[in-house]
């Protein structure tokens, strides 16, 4: 059954959502914000995407979740690849 937890941030309590779960597939992130209302957009991206993800991963591990699958956008590697060239992921 889905559990709504709200913000993906470093202070989010995931205990109810991860309790009894075997695997987490994490795809959420703060991306493609075209007009930002925060004072420091980079800090907000890091708060959500780095600290929020670490918070979810740590709470998942503490709850005994067996697998944490983190899927990110390939777009971090650029907009395109030259014809015939391999796309190398970091």
N, CA, C and O atoms as a CHARMM CRD file, in Angstrom:
* protein
*
  360
    1    1 UNK  N      0.83600  -1.17800   0.00000 PROA 1      0.00000
    2    1 UNK  CA     0.00000   0.00000   0.00000 PROA 1      0.00000
    3    1 UNK  C      0.88100   1.24200   0.00000 PROA 1      0.00000
    4    1 UNK  O      1.80600   1.32800   0.80900 PROA 1      0.00000
    5    2 UNK  N      0.62700   2.20100  -0.87600 PROA 2      0.00000
    6    2 UNK  CA     1.43500   3.42300  -0.93800 PROA 2      0.00000
    7    2 UNK  C      1.33800   4.23200   0.35100 PROA 2      0.00000
    8    2 UNK  O      0.29200   4.29400   0.99700 PROA 2      0.00000
    9    3 UNK  N      2.44900   4.84100   0.69700 PROA 3      0.00000
   10    3 UNK  CA     2.52200   5.71200   1.86700 PROA 3      0.00000
   11    3 UNK  C      3.02100   7.06400   1.39100 PROA 3      0.00000
   12    3 UNK  O      4.06200   7.14700   0.73900 PROA 3      0.00000
   13    4 UNK  N      2.29800   8.11300   1.70600 PROA 4      0.00000
   14    4 UNK  CA     2.72000   9.46000   1.33400 PROA 4      0.00000
   15    4 UNK  C      3.59500  10.02100   2.43700 PROA 4      0.00000
   16    4 UNK  O      3.19900  10.04800   3.60300 PROA 4      0.00000
   17    5 UNK  N      4.80200  10.47700   2.06300 PROA 5      0.00000
   18    5 UNK  CA     5.72000  11.00000   3.06800 PROA 5      0.00000
   19    5 UNK  C      6.02200  12.47700   2.89300 PROA 5      0.00000
   20    5 UNK  O      6.51900  13.10900   3.82400 PROA 5      0.00000
   21    6 UNK  N      5.73800  13.04400   1.73500 PROA 6      0.00000
   22    6 UNK  CA     5.98100  14.46800   1.52300 PROA 6      0.00000
   23    6 UNK  C      7.30500  14.73000   0.85000 PROA 6      0.00000
   24    6 UNK  O      7.63800  14.09200  -0.14800 PROA 6      0.00000
   25    7 UNK  N      8.06600  15.66500   1.39100 PROA 7      0.00000
   26    7 UNK  CA     9.31000  16.15100   0.81400 PROA 7      0.00000
   27    7 UNK  C     10.39900  15.08100   0.79400 PROA 7      0.00000
   28    7 UNK  O     10.50500  14.27200   1.71500 PROA 7      0.00000
   29    8 UNK  N     11.20100  15.08600  -0.26300 PROA 8      0.00000
   30    8 UNK  CA    12.40100  14.25900  -0.31000 PROA 8      0.00000
   31    8 UNK  C     13.53600  15.13300   0.18900 PROA 8      0.00000
   32    8 UNK  O     14.15800  15.86500  -0.58100 PROA 8      0.00000
   33    9 UNK  N     13.79500  15.05200   1.46100 PROA 9      0.00000
   34    9 UNK  CA    14.80800  15.91000   2.05100 PROA 9      0.00000
   35    9 UNK  C     15.55500  15.19800   3.15700 PROA 9      0.00000
   36    9 UNK  O     15.22100  14.06400   3.49900 PROA 9      0.00000
   37   10 UNK  N     16.55600  15.84100   3.72100 PROA 10     0.00000
   38   10 UNK  CA    17.36900  15.20900   4.75300 PROA 10     0.00000
   39   10 UNK  C     16.63600  14.98000   6.06800 PROA 10     0.00000
   40   10 UNK  O     17.09600  14.20700   6.90900 PROA 10     0.00000
   41   11 UNK  N     15.50200  15.64400   6.25300 PROA 11     0.00000
   42   11 UNK  CA    14.75400  15.50900   7.50900 PROA 11     0.00000
   43   11 UNK  C     13.51300  14.61500   7.38100 PROA 11     0.00000
   44   11 UNK  O     12.80100  14.40800   8.36400 PROA 11     0.00000
   45   12 UNK  N     13.25000  14.09300   6.20000 PROA 12     0.00000
   46   12 UNK  CA    12.04800  13.28400   5.96800 PROA 12     0.00000
   47   12 UNK  C     12.11400  11.98200   6.75000 PROA 12     0.00000
   48   12 UNK  O     13.14400  11.30700   6.76200 PROA 12     0.00000
   49   13 UNK  N     11.01800  11.63400   7.39800 PROA 13     0.00000
   50   13 UNK  CA    10.91000  10.38100   8.13800 PROA 13     0.00000
   51   13 UNK  C     10.30800   9.32200   7.20800 PROA 13     0.00000
   52   13 UNK  O      9.13800   9.40100   6.83700 PROA 13     0.00000
   53   14 UNK  N     11.12200   8.33600   6.84100 PROA 14     0.00000
   54   14 UNK  CA    10.70200   7.28100   5.91500 PROA 14     0.00000
   55   14 UNK  C     10.29300   5.99400   6.62900 PROA 14     0.00000
   56   14 UNK  O      9.95500   5.01700   5.96100 PROA 14     0.00000
   57   15 UNK  N     10.31100   5.95800   7.94900 PROA 15     0.00000
   58   15 UNK  CA    10.12100   4.71300   8.69300 PROA 15     0.00000
   59   15 UNK  C      8.86900   3.95100   8.28100 PROA 15     0.00000
   60   15 UNK  O      8.94300   2.74700   8.03800 PROA 15     0.00000
   61   16 UNK  N      7.74600   4.60400   8.19800 PROA 16     0.00000
   62   16 UNK  CA     6.50300   3.93300   7.82600 PROA 16     0.00000
   63   16 UNK  C      6.56000   3.41800   6.39000 PROA 16     0.00000
   64   16 UNK  O      6.05800   2.33300   6.09500 PROA 16     0.00000
   65   17 UNK  N      7.16800   4.19200   5.50400 PROA 17     0.00000
   66   17 UNK  CA     7.22100   3.81900   4.08800 PROA 17     0.00000
   67   17 UNK  C      8.16100   2.65000   3.82600 PROA 17     0.00000
   68   17 UNK  O      7.89500   1.85200   2.92700 PROA 17     0.00000
   69   18 UNK  N      9.24500   2.52000   4.57400 PROA 18     0.00000
   70   18 UNK  CA    10.23100   1.46800   4.30700 PROA 18     0.00000
   71   18 UNK  C     10.05700   0.24000   5.18700 PROA 18     0.00000
   72   18 UNK  O     10.72700  -0.76900   4.96800 PROA 18     0.00000
   73   19 UNK  N      9.18900   0.30100   6.16000 PROA 19     0.00000
   74   19 UNK  CA     8.97000  -0.82400   7.06200 PROA 19     0.00000
   75   19 UNK  C      8.39700  -2.02600   6.31000 PROA 19     0.00000
   76   19 UNK  O      7.36800  -1.91400   5.64300 PROA 19     0.00000
   77   20 UNK  N      9.06500  -3.16800   6.41900 PROA 20     0.00000
   78   20 UNK  CA     8.59600  -4.39000   5.78600 PROA 20     0.00000
   79   20 UNK  C      8.82100  -4.45200   4.28600 PROA 20     0.00000
   80   20 UNK  O      8.27100  -5.32600   3.61700 PROA 20     0.00000
   81   21 UNK  N      9.61400  -3.54600   3.74900 PROA 21     0.00000
   82   21 UNK  CA     9.85700  -3.47000   2.31100 PROA 21     0.00000
   83   21 UNK  C     11.12100  -4.25500   1.97200 PROA 21     0.00000
   84   21 UNK  O     12.10600  -4.19300   2.70800 PROA 21     0.00000
   85   22 UNK  N     11.09900  -4.99500   0.86100 PROA 22     0.00000
   86   22 UNK  CA    12.26000  -5.76400   0.41900 PROA 22     0.00000
   87   22 UNK  C     13.19800  -4.96000  -0.47000 PROA 22     0.00000
   88   22 UNK  O     14.41200  -5.16400  -0.44200 PROA 22     0.00000
   89   23 UNK  N     12.63500  -4.04100  -1.26300 PROA 23     0.00000
   90   23 UNK  CA    13.44900  -3.27100  -2.20600 PROA 23     0.00000
   91   23 UNK  C     12.86900  -1.87500  -2.39300 PROA 23     0.00000
   92   23 UNK  O     11.65600  -1.67200  -2.34600 PROA 23     0.00000
   93   24 UNK  N     13.76100  -0.92900  -2.60500 PROA 24     0.00000
   94   24 UNK  CA    13.39400   0.44500  -2.92000 PROA 24     0.00000
   95   24 UNK  C     13.95000   0.75600  -4.30600 PROA 24     0.00000
   96   24 UNK  O     15.12300   0.50000  -4.57400 PROA 24     0.00000
   97   25 UNK  N     13.12400   1.30200  -5.18000 PROA 25     0.00000
   98   25 UNK  CA    13.58900   1.82900  -6.46300 PROA 25     0.00000
   99   25 UNK  C     13.42500   3.34000  -6.36500 PROA 25     0.00000
  100   25 UNK  O     12.31400   3.86900  -6.40700 PROA 25     0.00000
  101   26 UNK  N     14.55300   4.01300  -6.23600 PROA 26     0.00000
  102   26 UNK  CA    14.54900   5.46000  -6.00500 PROA 26     0.00000
  103   26 UNK  C     14.78700   6.19600  -7.32100 PROA 26     0.00000
  104   26 UNK  O     15.86100   6.08900  -7.91300 PROA 26     0.00000
  105   27 UNK  N     13.79300   6.93200  -7.77100 PROA 27     0.00000
  106   27 UNK  CA    13.90300   7.68300  -9.02700 PROA 27     0.00000
  107   27 UNK  C     13.62900   9.17400  -8.83200 PROA 27     0.00000
  108   27 UNK  O     13.74000   9.94900  -9.78200 PROA 27     0.00000
  109   28 UNK  N     13.28000   9.57500  -7.64000 PROA 28     0.00000
  110   28 UNK  CA    12.89200  10.96300  -7.40000 PROA 28     0.00000
  111   28 UNK  C     14.10900  11.87600  -7.31700 PROA 28     0.00000
  112   28 UNK  O     15.16500  11.47900  -6.82600 PROA 28     0.00000
  113   29 UNK  N     13.94800  13.09200  -7.79800 PROA 29     0.00000
  114   29 UNK  CA    15.01200  14.08800  -7.70600 PROA 29     0.00000
  115   29 UNK  C     14.44500  15.45800  -8.03900 PROA 29     0.00000
  116   29 UNK  O     13.34300  15.58600  -8.57200 PROA 29     0.00000
  117   30 UNK  N     15.21000  16.45100  -7.71900 PROA 30     0.00000
  118   30 UNK  CA    14.85500  17.82100  -8.08400 PROA 30     0.00000
  119   30 UNK  C     15.58800  18.13200  -9.37800 PROA 30     0.00000
  120   30 UNK  O     16.80900  18.28900  -9.38600 PROA 30     0.00000
  121   31 UNK  N     14.83500  18.22200 -10.47800 PROA 31     0.00000
  122   31 UNK  CA    15.43700  18.43900 -11.79700 PROA 31     0.00000
  123   31 UNK  C     14.59600  19.40000 -12.61400 PROA 31     0.00000
  124   31 UNK  O     13.42300  19.62900 -12.31800 PROA 31     0.00000
  125   32 UNK  N     15.20200  19.95300 -13.63100 PROA 32     0.00000
  126   32 UNK  CA    14.50900  20.75800 -14.63700 PROA 32     0.00000
  127   32 UNK  C     13.63100  21.86000 -14.04300 PROA 32     0.00000
  128   32 UNK  O     12.51100  22.08000 -14.50200 PROA 32     0.00000
  129   33 UNK  N     14.13800  22.54600 -13.02800 PROA 33     0.00000
  130   33 UNK  CA    13.42000  23.66800 -12.43800 PROA 33     0.00000
  131   33 UNK  C     13.73300  24.89400 -13.29200 PROA 33     0.00000
  132   33 UNK  O     14.85800  25.39400 -13.28600 PROA 33     0.00000
  133   34 UNK  N     12.74400  25.36700 -14.01600 PROA 34     0.00000
  134   34 UNK  CA    12.98300  26.44300 -14.97100 PROA 34     0.00000
  135   34 UNK  C     12.99300  27.83200 -14.34400 PROA 34     0.00000
  136   34 UNK  O     13.76700  28.68900 -14.77000 PROA 34     0.00000
  137   35 UNK  N     12.17000  28.06900 -13.36400 PROA 35     0.00000
  138   35 UNK  CA    12.19300  29.35400 -12.66000 PROA 35     0.00000
  139   35 UNK  C     12.18300  29.04700 -11.16900 PROA 35     0.00000
  140   35 UNK  O     11.15200  28.68300 -10.60200 PROA 35     0.00000
  141   36 UNK  N     13.32700  29.19700 -10.55600 PROA 36     0.00000
  142   36 UNK  CA    13.51200  28.80800  -9.16400 PROA 36     0.00000
  143   36 UNK  C     13.15400  29.94100  -8.22100 PROA 36     0.00000
  144   36 UNK  O     13.46700  31.10000  -8.49100 PROA 36     0.00000
  145   37 UNK  N     12.50700  29.61600  -7.12700 PROA 37     0.00000
  146   37 UNK  CA    12.10500  30.61100  -6.13700 PROA 37     0.00000
  147   37 UNK  C     12.99400  30.60800  -4.89600 PROA 37     0.00000
  148   37 UNK  O     12.77000  31.39000  -3.97300 PROA 37     0.00000
  149   38 UNK  N     13.99400  29.74100  -4.86600 PROA 38     0.00000
  150   38 UNK  CA    14.85500  29.66400  -3.68900 PROA 38     0.00000
  151   38 UNK  C     16.05500  30.58600  -3.85500 PROA 38     0.00000
  152   38 UNK  O     16.45400  30.90600  -4.97500 PROA 38     0.00000
  153   39 UNK  N     16.63000  31.01200  -2.72700 PROA 39     0.00000
  154   39 UNK  CA    17.76900  31.92400  -2.74900 PROA 39     0.00000
  155   39 UNK  C     19.02100  31.27800  -3.34100 PROA 39     0.00000
  156   39 UNK  O     19.78800  31.93500  -4.04400 PROA 39     0.00000
  157   40 UNK  N     19.22800  29.98500  -3.05400 PROA 40     0.00000
  158   40 UNK  CA    20.43400  29.29000  -3.50400 PROA 40     0.00000
  159   40 UNK  C     20.02200  27.98800  -4.20000 PROA 40     0.00000
  160   40 UNK  O     19.96200  26.94500  -3.54900 PROA 40     0.00000
  161   41 UNK  N     19.74000  28.02500  -5.50100 PROA 41     0.00000
  162   41 UNK  CA    19.27400  26.84200  -6.22300 PROA 41     0.00000
  163   41 UNK  C     20.22200  25.64700  -6.12100 PROA 41     0.00000
  164   41 UNK  O     19.76100  24.51500  -5.97600 PROA 41     0.00000
  165   42 UNK  N     21.53300  25.87200  -6.19200 PROA 42     0.00000
  166   42 UNK  CA    22.47700  24.76300  -6.10000 PROA 42     0.00000
  167   42 UNK  C     22.38400  24.08400  -4.74000 PROA 42     0.00000
  168   42 UNK  O     22.40200  22.85500  -4.65900 PROA 42     0.00000
  169   43 UNK  N     22.28500  24.86600  -3.67700 PROA 43     0.00000
  170   43 UNK  CA    22.14600  24.30600  -2.33300 PROA 43     0.00000
  171   43 UNK  C     20.85400  23.49600  -2.21600 PROA 43     0.00000
  172   43 UNK  O     20.83400  22.45100  -1.56600 PROA 43     0.00000
  173   44 UNK  N     19.78700  23.97200  -2.83800 PROA 44     0.00000
  174   44 UNK  CA    18.51200  23.25000  -2.78500 PROA 44     0.00000
  175   44 UNK  C     18.58900  21.94300  -3.56600 PROA 44     0.00000
  176   44 UNK  O     18.05900  20.92700  -3.11600 PROA 44     0.00000
  177   45 UNK  N     19.24200  21.95200  -4.73400 PROA 45     0.00000
  178   45 UNK  CA    19.44700  20.71800  -5.48300 PROA 45     0.00000
  179   45 UNK  C     20.22900  19.71400  -4.63700 PROA 45     0.00000
  180   45 UNK  O     19.88000  18.53400  -4.59800 PROA 45     0.00000
  181   46 UNK  N     21.26600  20.16600  -3.97300 PROA 46     0.00000
  182   46 UNK  CA    22.06800  19.27000  -3.13100 PROA 46     0.00000
  183   46 UNK  C     21.28900  18.78500  -1.91700 PROA 46     0.00000
  184   46 UNK  O     21.41300  17.62600  -1.52000 PROA 46     0.00000
  185   47 UNK  N     20.49400  19.65900  -1.33300 PROA 47     0.00000
  186   47 UNK  CA    19.68600  19.26800  -0.16800 PROA 47     0.00000
  187   47 UNK  C     18.75600  18.12100  -0.52800 PROA 47     0.00000
  188   47 UNK  O     18.63800  17.15100   0.22100 PROA 47     0.00000
  189   48 UNK  N     18.09600  18.23300  -1.67300 PROA 48     0.00000
  190   48 UNK  CA    17.14800  17.20600  -2.09800 PROA 48     0.00000
  191   48 UNK  C     17.86400  15.99600  -2.68600 PROA 48     0.00000
  192   48 UNK  O     17.66400  14.87000  -2.23000 PROA 48     0.00000
  193   49 UNK  N     18.70000  16.22900  -3.70000 PROA 49     0.00000
  194   49 UNK  CA    19.26500  15.12800  -4.47200 PROA 49     0.00000
  195   49 UNK  C     20.36900  14.36000  -3.75700 PROA 49     0.00000
  196   49 UNK  O     20.50300  13.15100  -3.94500 PROA 49     0.00000
  197   50 UNK  N     21.15400  15.04300  -2.94400 PROA 50     0.00000
  198   50 UNK  CA    22.23200  14.35700  -2.23400 PROA 50     0.00000
  199   50 UNK  C     21.78600  13.99100  -0.82000 PROA 50     0.00000
  200   50 UNK  O     21.71700  12.81400  -0.46800 PROA 50     0.00000
  201   51 UNK  N     21.48900  14.99600  -0.02400 PROA 51     0.00000
  202   51 UNK  CA    21.14700  14.74100   1.37900 PROA 51     0.00000
  203   51 UNK  C     19.84500  13.95800   1.51700 PROA 51     0.00000
  204   51 UNK  O     19.73900  13.07100   2.36300 PROA 51     0.00000
  205   52 UNK  N     18.85200  14.28400   0.68600 PROA 52     0.00000
  206   52 UNK  CA    17.58000  13.56300   0.73800 PROA 52     0.00000
  207   52 UNK  C     17.72300  12.10300   0.34600 PROA 52     0.00000
  208   52 UNK  O     17.12500  11.22400   0.96800 PROA 52     0.00000
  209   53 UNK  N     18.51700  11.84600  -0.68700 PROA 53     0.00000
  210   53 UNK  CA    18.75200  10.47100  -1.12400 PROA 53     0.00000
  211   53 UNK  C     19.53200   9.69400  -0.07200 PROA 53     0.00000
  212   53 UNK  O     19.20700   8.54100   0.21100 PROA 53     0.00000
  213   54 UNK  N     20.55200  10.30800   0.50800 PROA 54     0.00000
  214   54 UNK  CA    21.30700   9.63800   1.57800 PROA 54     0.00000
  215   54 UNK  C     20.40900   9.32200   2.77300 PROA 54     0.00000
  216   54 UNK  O     20.52400   8.25600   3.37600 PROA 54     0.00000
  217   55 UNK  N     19.53100  10.23800   3.10600 PROA 55     0.00000
  218   55 UNK  CA    18.59100  10.01400   4.20500 PROA 55     0.00000
  219   55 UNK  C     17.70600   8.80100   3.92100 PROA 55     0.00000
  220   55 UNK  O     17.53900   7.93900   4.78400 PROA 55     0.00000
  221   56 UNK  N     17.14500   8.73100   2.72500 PROA 56     0.00000
  222   56 UNK  CA    16.30000   7.59900   2.34700 PROA 56     0.00000
  223   56 UNK  C     17.10200   6.30000   2.35500 PROA 56     0.00000
  224   56 UNK  O     16.62000   5.28800   2.86400 PROA 56     0.00000
  225   57 UNK  N     18.31100   6.30700   1.80300 PROA 57     0.00000
  226   57 UNK  CA    19.14200   5.10000   1.76600 PROA 57     0.00000
  227   57 UNK  C     19.49500   4.62400   3.17200 PROA 57     0.00000
  228   57 UNK  O     19.43600   3.42800   3.45500 PROA 57     0.00000
  229   58 UNK  N     19.85600   5.54400   4.04100 PROA 58     0.00000
  230   58 UNK  CA    20.23000   5.16700   5.41800 PROA 58     0.00000
  231   58 UNK  C     19.04300   4.61100   6.18800 PROA 58     0.00000
  232   58 UNK  O     19.17100   3.61400   6.89900 PROA 58     0.00000
  233   59 UNK  N     17.88400   5.25600   6.04600 PROA 59     0.00000
  234   59 UNK  CA    16.69900   4.73900   6.73700 PROA 59     0.00000
  235   59 UNK  C     16.26500   3.39400   6.16200 PROA 59     0.00000
  236   59 UNK  O     15.76800   2.53500   6.89100 PROA 59     0.00000
  237   60 UNK  N     16.45100   3.21300   4.86100 PROA 60     0.00000
  238   60 UNK  CA    16.12300   1.93100   4.23500 PROA 60     0.00000
  239   60 UNK  C     17.02500   0.83300   4.78900 PROA 60     0.00000
  240   60 UNK  O     16.54600  -0.24600   5.13700 PROA 60     0.00000
  241   61 UNK  N     18.31900   1.10100   4.87200 PROA 61     0.00000
  242   61 UNK  CA    19.25800   0.11700   5.41300 PROA 61     0.00000
  243   61 UNK  C     18.93300  -0.19800   6.86800 PROA 61     0.00000
  244   61 UNK  O     18.96000  -1.36100   7.27100 PROA 61     0.00000
  245   62 UNK  N     18.62800   0.82400   7.65500 PROA 62     0.00000
  246   62 UNK  CA    18.29500   0.62200   9.06800 PROA 62     0.00000
  247   62 UNK  C     17.03300  -0.21600   9.24200 PROA 62     0.00000
  248   62 UNK  O     16.89200  -0.93500  10.23100 PROA 62     0.00000
  249   63 UNK  N     16.11500  -0.12100   8.27700 PROA 63     0.00000
  250   63 UNK  CA    14.87000  -0.88300   8.34100 PROA 63     0.00000
  251   63 UNK  C     15.02500  -2.29800   7.79100 PROA 63     0.00000
  252   63 UNK  O     14.08300  -3.08900   7.83500 PROA 63     0.00000
  253   64 UNK  N     16.22900  -2.62000   7.26700 PROA 64     0.00000
  254   64 UNK  CA    16.46400  -3.95900   6.74300 PROA 64     0.00000
  255   64 UNK  C     16.06200  -4.16100   5.29600 PROA 64     0.00000
  256   64 UNK  O     15.92100  -5.29800   4.84700 PROA 64     0.00000
  257   65 UNK  N     15.87600  -3.08400   4.56400 PROA 65     0.00000
  258   65 UNK  CA    15.56100  -3.19600   3.14000 PROA 65     0.00000
  259   65 UNK  C     16.75500  -3.86400   2.45800 PROA 65     0.00000
  260   65 UNK  O     17.89300  -3.42800   2.63100 PROA 65     0.00000
  261   66 UNK  N     16.49800  -4.91800   1.68700 PROA 66     0.00000
  262   66 UNK  CA    17.56600  -5.70100   1.08300 PROA 66     0.00000
  263   66 UNK  C     18.22100  -5.07600  -0.13000 PROA 66     0.00000
  264   66 UNK  O     19.41100  -5.28200  -0.37000 PROA 66     0.00000
  265   67 UNK  N     17.46100  -4.31800  -0.89600 PROA 67     0.00000
  266   67 UNK  CA    18.01100  -3.69800  -2.11200 PROA 67     0.00000
  267   67 UNK  C     17.57000  -2.24200  -2.20000 PROA 67     0.00000
  268   67 UNK  O     16.41500  -1.89400  -1.95300 PROA 67     0.00000
  269   68 UNK  N     18.53900  -1.41100  -2.56100 PROA 68     0.00000
  270   68 UNK  CA    18.26300   0.00100  -2.80600 PROA 68     0.00000
  271   68 UNK  C     18.74900   0.27700  -4.22000 PROA 68     0.00000
  272   68 UNK  O     19.95300   0.31400  -4.47400 PROA 68     0.00000
  273   69 UNK  N     17.82200   0.46900  -5.12600 PROA 69     0.00000
  274   69 UNK  CA    18.14800   0.68200  -6.53300 PROA 69     0.00000
  275   69 UNK  C     17.96600   2.16300  -6.83100 PROA 69     0.00000
  276   69 UNK  O     16.86400   2.70200  -6.73100 PROA 69     0.00000
  277   70 UNK  N     19.06200   2.80600  -7.19600 PROA 70     0.00000
  278   70 UNK  CA    19.04700   4.23700  -7.46300 PROA 70     0.00000
  279   70 UNK  C     19.17700   4.43700  -8.96100 PROA 70     0.00000
  280   70 UNK  O     20.18500   4.05800  -9.55600 PROA 70     0.00000
  281   71 UNK  N     18.16600   5.02700  -9.57000 PROA 71     0.00000
  282   71 UNK  CA    18.15900   5.27900 -11.00400 PROA 71     0.00000
  283   71 UNK  C     18.20800   6.78400 -11.21700 PROA 71     0.00000
  284   71 UNK  O     17.38700   7.53100 -10.68400 PROA 71     0.00000
  285   72 UNK  N     19.17600   7.20800 -11.99700 PROA 72     0.00000
  286   72 UNK  CA    19.32600   8.62100 -12.28600 PROA 72     0.00000
  287   72 UNK  C     19.14800   8.85700 -13.77300 PROA 72     0.00000
  288   72 UNK  O     19.17900   7.92500 -14.57500 PROA 72     0.00000
  289   73 UNK  N     18.96600  10.08500 -14.11500 PROA 73     0.00000
  290   73 UNK  CA    18.79400  10.46600 -15.50500 PROA 73     0.00000
  291   73 UNK  C     20.10500  10.36600 -16.26500 PROA 73     0.00000
  292   73 UNK  O     21.15100  10.77200 -15.75800 PROA 73     0.00000
  293   74 UNK  N     20.05900   9.84000 -17.45000 PROA 74     0.00000
  294   74 UNK  CA    21.23500   9.80600 -18.31000 PROA 74     0.00000
  295   74 UNK  C     21.60700  11.20600 -18.76500 PROA 74     0.00000
  296   74 UNK  O     22.71600  11.43400 -19.24800 PROA 74     0.00000
  297   75 UNK  N     20.68400  12.13900 -18.61300 PROA 75     0.00000
  298   75 UNK  CA    20.91900  13.50400 -19.08100 PROA 75     0.00000
  299   75 UNK  C     22.10500  14.17200 -18.38600 PROA 75     0.00000
  300   75 UNK  O     22.64700  15.15000 -18.90100 PROA 75     0.00000
  301   76 UNK  N     22.50900  13.66900 -17.24700 PROA 76     0.00000
  302   76 UNK  CA    23.66900  14.25100 -16.57900 PROA 76     0.00000
  303   76 UNK  C     24.91900  14.14800 -17.44500 PROA 76     0.00000
  304   76 UNK  O     25.89000  14.87100 -17.22600 PROA 76     0.00000
  305   77 UNK  N     24.89500  13.24600 -18.43000 PROA 77     0.00000
  306   77 UNK  CA    26.04500  13.04800 -19.30600 PROA 77     0.00000
  307   77 UNK  C     25.99700  13.92300 -20.55500 PROA 77     0.00000
  308   77 UNK  O     26.90500  13.85000 -21.38200 PROA 77     0.00000
  309   78 UNK  N     24.98400  14.73300 -20.71100 PROA 78     0.00000
  310   78 UNK  CA    24.90900  15.62800 -21.85800 PROA 78     0.00000
  311   78 UNK  C     23.63600  15.42900 -22.65500 PROA 78     0.00000
  312   78 UNK  O     22.80100  14.58500 -22.32800 PROA 78     0.00000
  313   79 UNK  N     23.50600  16.21400 -23.69500 PROA 79     0.00000
  314   79 UNK  CA    22.30500  16.20500 -24.52600 PROA 79     0.00000
  315   79 UNK  C     22.34400  15.16800 -25.63900 PROA 79     0.00000
  316   79 UNK  O     21.30000  14.68500 -26.07500 PROA 79     0.00000
  317   80 UNK  N     23.54800  14.82200 -26.10500 PROA 80     0.00000
  318   80 UNK  CA    23.63300  13.89200 -27.23100 PROA 80     0.00000
  319   80 UNK  C     25.01100  13.25500 -27.29000 PROA 80     0.00000
  320   80 UNK  O     25.93400  13.66000 -26.58300 PROA 80     0.00000
  321   81 UNK  N     25.12900  12.26200 -28.13800 PROA 81     0.00000
  322   81 UNK  CA    26.38100  11.57400 -28.39300 PROA 81     0.00000
  323   81 UNK  C     26.62400  11.60200 -29.89400 PROA 81     0.00000
  324   81 UNK  O     25.68500  11.47600 -30.68000 PROA 81     0.00000
  325   82 UNK  N     27.85800  11.76300 -30.28700 PROA 82     0.00000
  326   82 UNK  CA    28.18900  11.75000 -31.70800 PROA 82     0.00000
  327   82 UNK  C     27.84800  10.39300 -32.31500 PROA 82     0.00000
  328   82 UNK  O     27.98200   9.36100 -31.65600 PROA 82     0.00000
  329   83 UNK  N     27.41300  10.39600 -33.55500 PROA 83     0.00000
  330   83 UNK  CA    27.06600   9.17900 -34.25900 PROA 83     0.00000
  331   83 UNK  C     28.23100   8.19300 -34.22500 PROA 83     0.00000
  332   83 UNK  O     29.34800   8.52500 -34.62000 PROA 83     0.00000
  333   84 UNK  N     27.96300   6.99700 -33.75700 PROA 84     0.00000
  334   84 UNK  CA    28.98400   5.95400 -33.68900 PROA 84     0.00000
  335   84 UNK  C     29.84000   5.98500 -32.44400 PROA 84     0.00000
  336   84 UNK  O     30.64300   5.07600 -32.23400 PROA 84     0.00000
  337   85 UNK  N     29.69800   6.99700 -31.61700 PROA 85     0.00000
  338   85 UNK  CA    30.49100   7.10200 -30.39700 PROA 85     0.00000
  339   85 UNK  C     29.74100   6.48200 -29.22300 PROA 85     0.00000
  340   85 UNK  O     28.51400   6.53400 -29.15200 PROA 85     0.00000
  341   86 UNK  N     30.49100   5.90700 -28.32300 PROA 86     0.00000
  342   86 UNK  CA    29.89400   5.32700 -27.12300 PROA 86     0.00000
  343   86 UNK  C     29.59100   6.42400 -26.10700 PROA 86     0.00000
  344   86 UNK  O     30.30900   7.42000 -26.02300 PROA 86     0.00000
  345   87 UNK  N     28.54200   6.23500 -25.35100 PROA 87     0.00000
  346   87 UNK  CA    28.21500   7.15000 -24.26100 PROA 87     0.00000
  347   87 UNK  C     28.76400   6.53500 -22.99300 PROA 87     0.00000
  348   87 UNK  O     28.31500   5.47000 -22.56700 PROA 87     0.00000
  349   88 UNK  N     29.72000   7.19100 -22.39500 PROA 88     0.00000
  350   88 UNK  CA    30.33100   6.67600 -21.18400 PROA 88     0.00000
  351   88 UNK  C     29.67500   7.31400 -19.97200 PROA 88     0.00000
  352   88 UNK  O     29.61900   8.53800 -19.84900 PROA 88     0.00000
  353   89 UNK  N     29.18500   6.47600 -19.09000 PROA 89     0.00000
  354   89 UNK  CA    28.55400   6.96400 -17.86500 PROA 89     0.00000
  355   89 UNK  C     29.59000   7.02900 -16.76900 PROA 89     0.00000
  356   89 UNK  O     30.49700   6.20100 -16.68800 PROA 89     0.00000
  357   90 UNK  N     29.43500   8.02800 -15.93500 PROA 90     0.00000
  358   90 UNK  CA    30.36000   8.19700 -14.81100 PROA 90     0.00000
  359   90 UNK  C     30.04600   7.25900 -13.70200 PROA 90     0.00000
  360   90 UNK  O     30.72700   7.26700 -12.67600 PROA 90     0.00000
